[in-house]
Amino acid sequence: MESRSATSESSRKELERLYREFRLTKFPGSGGHQETDLLHTLMIQYEPEIGLGVKGMLEDPKSVDPSGIREDEEIQREVERLVSTYPAEDEIGRIARNYADYYDTIKKLIHAARTYLESLTR
């Protein structure tokens, strides 16, 4: 069984790695399509909240309210709706899939953040 500090350290390294990946990932654009405006708007509001929350967590884990670092059901529904409505060959379908990939990156970051916080309390 790993010690608490070893588990915390490996969880932190994974969180740092995913945070760097997140910071390097280009924010998808809406392409100016009305069909993607809602998703674009939701993501513009959501993305900084997660980014700042994880950054704060890395700086001082006790300073962050973990309830703010969570997946967004409305974004998930909108991604699923667009991906299921528009084929990958369609421009809107490509944009929707870019958002889906971006949101997957955010979800990985969220899961790593939660794992890191849990490792600190074990």
Steps between C-alpha positions, in 0.01 A plus 500: 500500500633843403557753772273801513778737394600279205138476389456876539820566310405276208148648493647849499740417216211365294295811573792722401547304176131526410492869592792567264320301228183701565688831479658397168173381346349755265151618592267396218319769308132503413571569135237772519221243475178564685476126571818509710441836673347351816784252548758770429342734756471229765862398449627861514338536843605155624857461382660780707320383814660158469839634397519747788369242746768248407771766495394606849494138611858452383608816681310429824265199509325622814403832339272347235139397538495161326127527430581758232719255310243275343363389167222703342190302404371768263827502306498120486143496366574765238817320383308173472213669315726664244716192446195280451326752271785594267725249322878529535528605135279804560672822614273527804568133572875566495459801730283297737760224511773755573296618796443139605875437497565821691236414757654153538831670584321707765328192645836323534632806681200503733541132585870549568422798724251296702746211529769739622268652763393155617866393531559791738224387736583128516 
